[in-house]
Every structure is written in structure tokens, then in C-alpha cells.
Amino acid sequence: MEGRAPTWDDFEEVLALLQAADFAVIGESDWTADGLRSEWRELDLEHDAWVVELDGRIGAYAGIEDRDAGRLIADGYVHPELRERGLGSRLIELTERRAHEALRHQPDGIRVYLQNATLIGDACTPNLYAAHGYEAKRHQFRMVVELDAAPEIPTLPRVAIRLYRDPEEQRALYSTIEDSFSTGPYHRRSTFEQFAQRVFRNGFDPSLVWIAVDAGEIVGANICRWKTFGDWGWIGSLGVLPSHRRRGIGEALLRTAFAEFWRRGERRVALGVEADNADATRLYERAGMRVLYTIVIYEKELRAATGA
């Protein structure tokens, strides 16, 4: 059961596999053609992605990304009709082999680890990862709202919500998002170049990015996309500086995005959030969002940190 690099000729079959794997657990899927296309344009398909064939069809798919600072992320799927036939173990072997090859490119002394994420509700997966030395480290919620009326946007004293100006405010947007997320336990600060590579490419739409301004200072931001990470409006990064929290800025940014998606004809909006981020989940629940599904992130250390 050898793996091979996927080609664009495999695109439709891989997309159908990803969607089938999600449907088997949660009854729907957030994979779209645009989403997979965007991922494949970022991946080195020849070296960082695999398909495994069984019974004359593609039975499994995985990709791996290097997120810098020692963090590698793998994402694997097995067709639900072909489970418990060794495909999951084969994907882990392939991604771990690539991760170990990447060790030589990691800075000296830092901890290097590999993460895999899977949906809660797949009974086979916990045993699979445990058998290969992984531990469950984090949980994340996918939250959604179904809009049934045009959202109202709250007004705030002294704070203005307006569209971001591209490209002159790129660095200000970067600083606001990074500083907003810096208090989170899992955040690893990106350089501007890393942020730009991740944000300002592949479907970036300045008309779906808003900032909050207080006395001329940008104090919050909301970076959204549409029909990229699922068939819905997507709240990608919503952050408010610690010094300006608990003033309704996050909710105003969120509802501003809801209103724009409504204007465009979109009735469903989604986002991802750490399950232990109680402040954020309460904000989203106040805005009418609910948990659609839960993701568990498994982790395996490849190299311990050394030195002071």
C-alpha cells in the first residue's frame, strides 16, 4: 500500500473523499473545491501531499505544512468505506517520514513537534493516534450562525468600525492581529512576511476586512473570507487589543461582518475558536453562534528543545 503524490487529475476524487470523511462523522462537510484548490496551490504537492490507493481507487489523502517555530501540521483523511484496513497508519507513516526529513531545516535548539487534527465522533481515530505515540493536546470548536434577518450593527462611543485600506494598512493590520492574539496560550508570533504569505494571498478580499479605530489608533480587526473555508461566510481572524477589550468592539466587528455577508446573500457564517477560550465563545454565543462540531488536535514531539 504505497503512497504517491497527488496530481490535479486526482482533484475531484480527493475532494469527494474529504467530503465523504466529514459526512460520515458530522453529516456535512466544510470542504469546497475552492478550499482544496487554495490548499493545493500552497502545498508542494510532489513532496508534501500523498494519496494512497486501495481497491482501484483513492482511499486516503494527507498533506503536511511547516508553520515555522518547530510546528508541523499534518491533515489526513480515510474514505469511510475503507476504514480499518491500514490506510490511517500508512498516512501517519508518510507524514512522519516527511516531518523527520524537515528536522534538518528547523532552527537549532527549538522544540519540534507534529500535529494532526481530527473530528470528535470518529471512534477509530483516538486509538490510531495513541498507537503511534500521539497525545490529545487541544480542542477547537467550529461555530456557525444561521442568519434569519438583517443583522443590526451596534454603535460604540469613540470607536469607529471601517473597512481596512489595502495596501497601506497591511503592517498595521498585522500588528493589530498579532498583538491581539499574543495573550493566547497557543499563539506563536509570526513575522510580517509569514503573515503576508498566509493572509494577503489566495482569495484575500479587502472588502471583507474591517478595523476598529479609537482616537486614530487601530485597536481591533476582523479578517474574513467568503466561500473559501467552507460554503459560508468565514470569520478568519477577529482580534481586539487587550487594552480595549470588554467595550463591545469584538461584537461590533463580528456583527459588521454578519451584515455584509447578509447583504451579499449569505445566510450562514462560521469561524474556528479554541474550546478553552471562554471569553471568545461567550462573545460568539451572544451573537447567535452555536458549536457545529469539535476538533481534537493530537501532537507528537519529534525533537525536544535544548539549551537555555
LUMLO-896282 format. One record per residue: x, y, z of N, C-alpha, C in turn; residue number from 0. Coordinates in steps of 0.05 Angstrom, whole numbers, plus 5000, padded with zeros to 4 digits. Layout:
# LUMLO-896282
n.east,n.north,n.up,ca.east,ca.north,ca.up,c.east,c.north,c.up,i
X,Y,Z,X,Y,Z,X,Y,Z,NUM
...
# end
This chain:
# LUMLO-896282
n.east,n.north,n.up,ca.east,ca.north,ca.up,c.east,c.north,c.up,i
5017,4977,5000,5000,5000,5000,5018,5025,5000,0
5028,5032,4977,5046,5054,4974,5031,5080,4970,1
5042,5102,4980,5031,5128,4974,5045,5141,4950,2
5031,5159,4938,5043,5174,4916,5033,5203,4917,3
5047,5221,4904,5039,5249,4903,5014,5252,4887,4
4995,5268,4897,4971,5273,4881,4977,5291,4857,5
4961,5289,4837,4962,5306,4814,4935,5321,4811,6
4935,5341,4794,4910,5356,4791,4889,5338,4778,7
4897,5316,4765,4877,5298,4754,4862,5283,4776,8
4874,5282,4800,4861,5269,4823,4843,5288,4839,9
4841,5313,4830,4828,5334,4846,4800,5326,4854,10
4783,5319,4836,4755,5314,4841,4751,5290,4859,11
4768,5269,4855,4766,5245,4871,4774,5251,4900,12
4796,5267,4903,4805,5274,4930,4784,5291,4944,13
4772,5310,4930,4752,5327,4942,4728,5310,4952,14
4720,5291,4936,4697,5273,4944,4705,5257,4968,15
4730,5248,4970,4739,5233,4993,4738,5250,5019,16
4748,5275,5017,4748,5293,5040,4719,5298,5050,17
4702,5303,5031,4674,5308,5038,4661,5283,5050,18
4666,5260,5039,4654,5235,5050,4664,5230,5078,19
4690,5235,5084,4701,5230,5110,4687,5248,5131,20
4682,5274,5124,4668,5292,5142,4639,5283,5146,21
4625,5277,5124,4597,5269,5126,4593,5245,5144,22
4612,5227,5143,4609,5203,5159,4609,5209,5189,23
4621,5232,5197,4623,5238,5226,4602,5259,5234,24
4599,5281,5218,4582,5303,5227,4558,5308,5209,25
4556,5293,5187,4532,5296,5170,4534,5319,5150,26
4557,5332,5148,4562,5353,5128,4592,5357,5126,27
4600,5375,5108,4629,5379,5104,4634,5409,5098,28
4656,5419,5108,4664,5446,5101,4685,5447,5078,29
4690,5424,5067,4708,5424,5044,4694,5433,5019,30
4705,5452,5004,4695,5461,4978,4718,5458,4958,31
4710,5460,4932,4730,5459,4911,4750,5482,4914,32
4739,5506,4921,4757,5529,4925,4776,5525,4948,33
4766,5513,4969,4783,5508,4992,4806,5489,4986,34
4800,5467,4973,4821,5448,4966,4840,5459,4945,35
4829,5474,4926,4846,5487,4906,4866,5506,4919,36
4856,5521,4938,4873,5540,4953,4895,5525,4968,37
4888,5503,4981,4908,5487,4995,4929,5476,4977,38
4921,5465,4954,4940,5453,4936,4958,5474,4923,39
4949,5498,4920,4966,5519,4909,4988,5527,4928,40
4983,5523,4954,5003,5529,4975,5022,5506,4980,41
5012,5482,4977,5029,5458,4982,5048,5452,4959,42
5070,5440,4967,5088,5427,4947,5076,5399,4943,43
5059,5396,4923,5045,5371,4920,5063,5347,4917,44
5086,5351,4904,5104,5329,4899,5117,5318,4924,45
5121,5335,4944,5135,5327,4968,5119,5327,4994,46
5097,5343,4994,5083,5348,5019,5054,5339,5019,47
5047,5322,5000,5020,5311,4999,5021,5283,4987,48
5001,5267,4995,5000,5239,4986,4972,5229,4982,49
4968,5211,4963,4944,5195,4962,4953,5166,4964,50
4935,5150,4976,4940,5121,4978,4917,5107,4965,51
4923,5089,4946,4902,5076,4931,4897,5048,4942,52
4872,5040,4942,4864,5013,4951,4839,5005,4936,53
4838,4981,4927,4815,4971,4912,4809,4987,4888,54
4830,4997,4875,4826,5011,4849,4817,5040,4852,55
4818,5052,4876,4810,5080,4879,4827,5093,4901,56
4825,5119,4902,4839,5133,4923,4824,5129,4949,57
4838,5117,4968,4825,5111,4994,4834,5129,5016,58
4856,5144,5012,4865,5162,5034,4881,5185,5022,59
4881,5207,5037,4896,5231,5028,4907,5245,5053,60
4931,5256,5050,4942,5273,5071,4961,5294,5060,61
4964,5316,5074,4983,5337,5068,4996,5345,5093,62
5019,5359,5091,5034,5369,5114,5044,5396,5108,63
5044,5413,5129,5054,5441,5127,5074,5447,5149,64
5094,5463,5143,5113,5473,5162,5104,5501,5170,65
5094,5504,5195,5084,5530,5204,5105,5547,5219,66
5131,5538,5217,5153,5553,5229,5153,5549,5259,67
5175,5557,5271,5179,5555,5301,5176,5527,5311,68
5183,5507,5294,5182,5479,5302,5155,5465,5300,69
5135,5479,5289,5108,5467,5288,5102,5457,5260,70
5097,5431,5258,5089,5418,5233,5061,5408,5236,71
5044,5412,5216,5016,5404,5217,5010,5385,5194,72
5000,5362,5201,4991,5342,5181,4960,5341,5182,73
4949,5334,5159,4919,5332,5157,4913,5308,5140,74
4901,5287,5151,4897,5263,5136,4868,5254,5137,75
4859,5240,5116,4831,5231,5113,4831,5203,5101,76
4814,5186,5111,4809,5159,5100,4780,5158,5092,77
4776,5146,5068,4748,5143,5059,4733,5125,5079,78
4709,5133,5087,4695,5117,5108,4689,5089,5099,79
4688,5083,5073,4682,5056,5064,4707,5038,5066,80
4730,5050,5072,4755,5035,5072,4770,5037,5099,81
4755,5042,5120,4768,5044,5146,4776,5017,5156,82
4795,5018,5176,4805,4994,5189,4818,4974,5170,83
4832,4986,5150,4847,4970,5131,4876,4980,5128,84
4885,4995,5148,4913,5004,5149,4918,5030,5136,85
4898,5043,5124,4903,5068,5109,4912,5090,5128,86
4899,5092,5152,4906,5113,5171,4935,5110,5180,87
4943,5086,5187,4971,5082,5195,4990,5089,5173,88
4982,5083,5148,5000,5089,5126,5003,5119,5123,89
4982,5134,5126,4984,5163,5125,5002,5174,5147,90
5000,5164,5171,5017,5173,5193,5046,5167,5186,91
5052,5143,5175,5079,5137,5168,5090,5156,5147,92
5074,5163,5127,5083,5181,5106,5088,5209,5116,93
5070,5219,5133,5073,5247,5143,5096,5248,5163,94
5099,5228,5179,5121,5228,5199,5148,5226,5184,95
5150,5211,5163,5175,5209,5148,5182,5236,5137,96
5162,5250,5126,5168,5277,5116,5175,5297,5138,97
5162,5294,5161,5168,5312,5183,5196,5308,5193,98
5205,5283,5194,5233,5278,5203,5253,5289,5182,99
5246,5288,5157,5263,5300,5137,5266,5330,5141,100
5244,5342,5151,5244,5371,5155,5259,5380,5179,101
5267,5361,5196,5281,5368,5221,5307,5384,5215,102
5320,5376,5194,5346,5389,5188,5343,5419,5180,103
5319,5427,5174,5314,5455,5166,5304,5471,5190,104
5300,5458,5213,5290,5473,5236,5313,5486,5251,105
5308,5509,5263,5330,5523,5278,5340,5505,5301,106
5365,5508,5306,5378,5492,5328,5365,5499,5355,107
5361,5479,5371,5354,5483,5398,5324,5484,5404,108
5307,5490,5384,5279,5492,5389,5265,5465,5389,109
5242,5464,5403,5226,5440,5403,5212,5438,5376,110
5211,5414,5366,5198,5408,5340,5177,5387,5345,111
5152,5392,5335,5130,5374,5340,5112,5373,5316,112
5098,5351,5314,5079,5346,5292,5051,5344,5303,113
5032,5359,5291,5004,5358,5300,4987,5346,5278,114
4966,5333,5287,4945,5322,5270,4918,5330,5282,115
4899,5338,5266,4873,5345,5276,4852,5326,5265,116
4832,5320,5281,4810,5303,5272,4784,5311,5286,117
4762,5303,5274,4736,5309,5285,4729,5291,5308,118
4718,5303,5329,4707,5287,5351,4683,5272,5341,119
4682,5246,5346,4660,5230,5337,4669,5206,5320,120
4694,5207,5312,4706,5185,5297,4718,5166,5318,121
4705,5143,5323,4713,5126,5344,4740,5112,5340,122
4748,5110,5315,4773,5095,5309,4798,5113,5314,123
4795,5139,5310,4819,5156,5310,4834,5158,5336,124
4821,5160,5359,4837,5162,5384,4856,5138,5387,125
4847,5114,5382,4864,5091,5384,4886,5091,5364,126
4880,5101,5340,4901,5102,5319,4924,5121,5327,127
4917,5145,5337,4939,5163,5344,4953,5154,5369,128
4939,5143,5389,4952,5133,5413,4972,5111,5406,129
4965,5094,5387,4983,5072,5380,5009,5083,5367,130
5008,5107,5356,5031,5118,5343,5045,5140,5360,131
5038,5141,5385,5052,5159,5404,5043,5187,5405,132
5018,5193,5396,5007,5220,5397,4990,5223,5423,133
4989,5248,5432,4972,5256,5454,4953,5277,5446,134
4928,5276,5456,4909,5297,5451,4916,5322,5468,135
4921,5345,5454,4931,5368,5468,4911,5392,5469,136
4895,5395,5448,4877,5418,5447,4851,5410,5434,137
4831,5426,5439,4805,5422,5425,4796,5449,5414,138
4784,5448,5391,4775,5472,5378,4746,5468,5369,139
4730,5490,5370,4703,5490,5361,4701,5502,5333,140
4684,5490,5316,4674,5504,5292,4647,5514,5300,141
4643,5540,5299,4618,5552,5307,4605,5565,5283,142
4578,5564,5282,4563,5575,5259,4539,5591,5269,143
4529,5608,5252,4504,5622,5257,4488,5621,5231,144
4463,5616,5233,4444,5617,5210,4429,5643,5213,145
4434,5662,5195,4422,5689,5197,4393,5687,5186,146
4374,5697,5201,4346,5697,5192,4335,5725,5189,147
4352,5745,5194,4344,5773,5190,4370,5790,5186,148
4367,5813,5175,4390,5831,5171,4401,5838,5198,149
4427,5833,5203,4438,5838,5230,4440,5868,5236,150
4436,5875,5261,4440,5902,5270,4469,5906,5279,151
4481,5928,5272,4508,5934,5280,4508,5954,5303,152
4519,5947,5326,4518,5965,5348,4537,5989,5343,153
4530,6012,5354,4547,6035,5353,4562,6038,5379,154
4587,6047,5378,4604,6048,5401,4613,6077,5406,155
4614,6086,5431,4625,6112,5436,4655,6114,5430,156
4663,6133,5414,4691,6140,5408,4704,6119,5389,157
4692,6097,5383,4704,6077,5367,4689,6075,5340,158
4705,6076,5318,4693,6074,5291,4701,6048,5279,159
4682,6034,5267,4687,6009,5251,4687,6017,5222,160
4709,6012,5208,4710,6019,5180,4725,5998,5165,161
4723,5999,5138,4738,5980,5121,4768,5986,5123,162
4784,5965,5123,4813,5966,5121,4821,5977,5094,163
4843,5992,5093,4854,6003,5068,4878,5988,5059,164
4876,5975,5036,4898,5959,5026,4911,5974,5003,165
4938,5975,5002,4957,5960,5019,4969,5977,5041,166
4962,6002,5043,4976,6020,5061,4973,6012,5091,167
4953,5997,5098,4949,5989,5126,4957,5960,5131,168
4972,5948,5113,4979,5920,5116,4995,5915,5142,169
5015,5931,5147,5031,5927,5171,5016,5934,5197,170
4998,5953,5195,4981,5959,5219,4962,5936,5224,171
4951,5925,5203,4933,5901,5207,4949,5878,5219,172
4973,5873,5209,4990,5852,5220,4995,5856,5250,173
5003,5881,5257,5009,5886,5285,4985,5883,5303,174
4962,5892,5294,4937,5890,5310,4929,5861,5315,175
4930,5845,5294,4922,5817,5297,4942,5802,5315,176
4968,5806,5310,4988,5792,5326,4987,5801,5355,177
4984,5827,5360,4983,5836,5388,4957,5827,5402,178
4935,5825,5387,4910,5816,5398,4911,5786,5406,179
4925,5770,5390,4926,5742,5396,4950,5734,5415,180
4966,5754,5422,4991,5748,5437,4985,5737,5465,181
4961,5743,5475,4954,5733,5502,4944,5704,5502,182
4940,5693,5479,4931,5665,5478,4953,5645,5483,183
4947,5623,5497,4968,5604,5504,4981,5589,5481,184
4967,5588,5458,4978,5573,5436,4990,5590,5413,185
4989,5616,5417,4997,5634,5396,5028,5635,5394,186
5038,5634,5369,5066,5638,5363,5068,5661,5344,187
5081,5682,5351,5081,5706,5335,5094,5701,5308,188
5081,5711,5287,5092,5709,5260,5108,5734,5253,189
5126,5732,5235,5139,5755,5223,5118,5767,5204,190
5123,5792,5196,5105,5804,5176,5105,5788,5150,191
5128,5778,5142,5130,5762,5117,5113,5737,5119,192
5114,5723,5142,5098,5699,5145,5068,5706,5145,193
5061,5727,5159,5033,5736,5160,5023,5743,5132,194
5040,5758,5117,5032,5766,5090,5028,5741,5072,195
5045,5722,5074,5043,5697,5058,5017,5683,5065,196
5009,5683,5090,4985,5668,5098,4959,5684,5093,197
4960,5711,5094,4936,5727,5094,4931,5740,5067,198
4952,5753,5056,4947,5770,5032,4950,5755,5006,199
4942,5730,5005,4943,5714,4981,4918,5697,4979,200
4915,5685,4956,4894,5664,4952,4867,5672,4963,201
4855,5691,4949,4828,5699,4956,4825,5721,4976,202
4847,5734,4984,4845,5757,5002,4828,5778,4990,203
4808,5788,5005,4789,5807,4996,4787,5831,5015,204
4800,5853,5008,4800,5876,5027,4772,5886,5034,205
4752,5880,5017,4725,5889,5023,4712,5872,5044,206
4726,5852,5054,4717,5835,5076,4736,5837,5100,207
4749,5859,5103,4767,5864,5126,4760,5891,5138,208
4754,5890,5164,4747,5914,5179,4766,5919,5202,209
4769,5945,5209,4785,5952,5232,4768,5970,5250,210
4776,5970,5276,4764,5987,5296,4784,6008,5303,211
4776,6034,5302,4795,6056,5306,4785,6072,5330,212
4803,6077,5349,4797,6094,5373,4818,6116,5374,213
4810,6141,5372,4828,6164,5373,4852,6161,5353,214
4846,6151,5330,4866,6148,5309,4883,6123,5311,215
4878,6106,5331,4894,6082,5335,4876,6058,5327,216
4888,6039,5312,4874,6014,5305,4875,5996,5329,217
4852,5989,5340,4851,5974,5365,4838,5946,5361,218
4828,5941,5337,4816,5915,5332,4814,5910,5302,219
4811,5885,5294,4809,5879,5266,4794,5853,5262,220
4782,5850,5238,4767,5826,5231,4773,5819,5202,221
4787,5797,5197,4794,5789,5170,4776,5766,5162,222
4760,5770,5141,4740,5750,5133,4745,5741,5104,223
4733,5719,5098,4733,5708,5070,4705,5697,5064,224
4700,5691,5039,4674,5681,5031,4677,5657,5013,225
4665,5635,5020,4664,5611,5004,4692,5599,4999,226
4710,5604,5017,4737,5592,5015,4741,5569,5034,227
4736,5574,5060,4739,5553,5080,4712,5542,5088,228
4697,5533,5068,4670,5524,5072,4650,5539,5055,229
4627,5528,5052,4606,5542,5036,4590,5561,5054,230
4604,5582,5063,4593,5601,5081,4611,5626,5082,231
4602,5646,5097,4620,5668,5104,4638,5659,5126,232
4663,5668,5124,4683,5657,5143,4696,5680,5158,233
4695,5679,5185,4709,5698,5202,4737,5686,5207,234
4757,5696,5194,4783,5683,5195,4799,5691,5220,235
4802,5717,5225,4818,5727,5248,4804,5751,5259,236
4793,5749,5283,4780,5771,5296,4794,5776,5322,237
4806,5800,5325,4821,5806,5349,4818,5835,5358,238
4819,5839,5384,4818,5865,5397,4842,5867,5416,239
4855,5890,5415,4878,5893,5433,4870,5890,5462,240
4886,5877,5479,4879,5873,5507,4870,5898,5521,241
4882,5920,5514,4876,5946,5528,4848,5956,5521,242
4835,5945,5500,4809,5955,5492,4787,5934,5493,243
4791,5913,5507,4771,5892,5509,4749,5900,5529,244
4727,5884,5527,4703,5889,5544,4690,5916,5539,245
4692,5925,5514,4679,5950,5507,4660,5946,5483,246
4655,5921,5476,4637,5915,5454,4649,5916,5427,247
4676,5920,5425,4689,5923,5399,4688,5897,5383,248
4694,5875,5396,4694,5849,5382,4667,5843,5371,249
4646,5848,5387,4619,5842,5377,4611,5860,5354,250
4619,5886,5355,4614,5904,5333,4628,5896,5308,251
4653,5887,5310,4667,5877,5286,4653,5851,5275,252
4645,5834,5293,4632,5809,5285,4606,5815,5270,253
4589,5832,5282,4563,5837,5270,4566,5854,5244,254
4587,5869,5242,4592,5883,5217,4597,5863,5194,255
4612,5842,5200,4616,5821,5180,4590,5807,5174,256
4574,5800,5195,4549,5787,5190,4532,5804,5171,257
4531,5830,5175,4514,5847,5158,4523,5847,5130,258
4549,5847,5125,4559,5847,5098,4554,5820,5084,259
4557,5798,5098,4550,5772,5087,4521,5771,5080,260
4504,5781,5098,4475,5782,5092,4470,5798,5067,261
4483,5822,5064,4479,5838,5040,4487,5823,5015,262
4506,5806,5017,4515,5790,4993,4498,5766,4989,263
4479,5761,5006,4461,5738,5002,4469,5714,5018,264
4489,5716,5035,4498,5693,5051,4483,5692,5077,265
4473,5669,5083,4457,5666,5108,4471,5649,5129,266
4494,5639,5123,4509,5622,5143,4537,5633,5145,267
4546,5637,5170,4573,5647,5176,4586,5629,5196,268
4612,5624,5193,4626,5605,5211,4653,5616,5219,269
4664,5604,5240,4691,5611,5249,4702,5587,5265,270
4728,5589,5271,4741,5569,5289,4751,5583,5314,271
4749,5570,5337,4758,5581,5362,4768,5559,5381,272
4788,5566,5397,4797,5547,5417,4775,5541,5437,273
4771,5516,5443,4749,5508,5461,4752,5519,5489,274
4777,5524,5498,4781,5534,5525,4782,5565,5526,275
4776,5578,5504,4775,5608,5503,4747,5616,5510,276
4741,5617,5536,4714,5622,5546,4704,5649,5538,277
4721,5670,5539,4712,5697,5532,4703,5698,5503,278
4718,5686,5485,4711,5687,5457,4686,5671,5451,279
4684,5647,5463,4660,5631,5457,4635,5645,5468,280
4637,5658,5491,4614,5673,5501,4606,5696,5482,281
4626,5710,5471,4620,5731,5452,4605,5720,5428,282
4614,5697,5417,4602,5686,5393,4574,5675,5400,283
4570,5664,5423,4544,5655,5431,4524,5678,5434,284
4533,5701,5445,4516,5724,5447,4507,5734,5419,285
4524,5730,5399,4517,5738,5372,4501,5717,5358,286
4493,5695,5372,4475,5675,5360,4489,5651,5348,287
4516,5649,5352,4530,5626,5341,4528,5602,5359,288
4531,5578,5347,4530,5553,5362,4553,5535,5352,289
4560,5515,5369,4581,5496,5361,4569,5476,5341,290
4582,5475,5318,4574,5455,5297,4589,5429,5301,291
4614,5431,5307,4630,5407,5313,4655,5414,5328,292
4668,5394,5340,4692,5397,5356,4715,5382,5343,293
4738,5395,5342,4763,5383,5332,4782,5378,5355,294
4795,5355,5355,4816,5350,5374,4843,5350,5359,295
4863,5362,5371,4889,5364,5359,4908,5345,5374,296
4919,5326,5360,4938,5307,5371,4966,5317,5364,297
4984,5311,5383,5011,5322,5380,5032,5301,5387,298
5054,5301,5372,5077,5283,5378,5103,5299,5376,299
5119,5297,5396,5144,5311,5396,5165,5296,5379,300
5178,5311,5361,5198,5299,5344,5226,5305,5354,301
5229,5328,5368,5255,5335,5379,5251,5354,5402,302
5262,5348,5425,5260,5365,5448,5277,5390,5446,303
5269,5411,5459,5285,5435,5460,5311,5430,5475,304
5332,5444,5467,5358,5441,5481,5369,5468,5487,305
5386,5470,5507,5400,5495,5513,5382,5513,5530,306
5393,5536,5536,5379,5555,5553,5358,5570,5537,307
# end
